[in-house]
C-alpha cells in the first residue's frame, strides 16, 4: 500500500530550463511556462520590481522546460540593476511577454544565449 502511494506522487522535474520570460501579471504566464510567484527561502511575493510612484508595478519571472530551440538550455542567468552593463554572452529580456511593457531597458533579467 505504501509503495502504491509513493508511485502515485509526482516525480521532481529535473529537466533543464530552456527558456525564460518576464510577465507583468501572473495570469499572463504563457502556455508551457511556470511563473515564479513566491520566493523559496522566505515564501514572499517574488515580484522583481519595486512599486511605481502612483501605481503598483509588478514583474514576475516565468520559465519553461519544454524542449527549446536546437536543444538549447538556460545555463546562467543574472538579474542586474539599471546601472550595471549587460555581461558578455547574455541576452537582455527587454519587454514583458504579456503586455510588451519595457522591462530590460537599461537593466532587468538577462538570459544566457
Buried (B, 14 or more C-beta within 10 A) or exposed (E): EEEEEEEEEEEEEEEEBBBBBBBBEBEBBEEEBEBBEEEEEEEEEBBBBEEEEEEEBBBBBBBBBEEBEEEEEBEEBEEBEEEEEBEEEBEBBBBBBBEEBEBBEBBBBBBBE
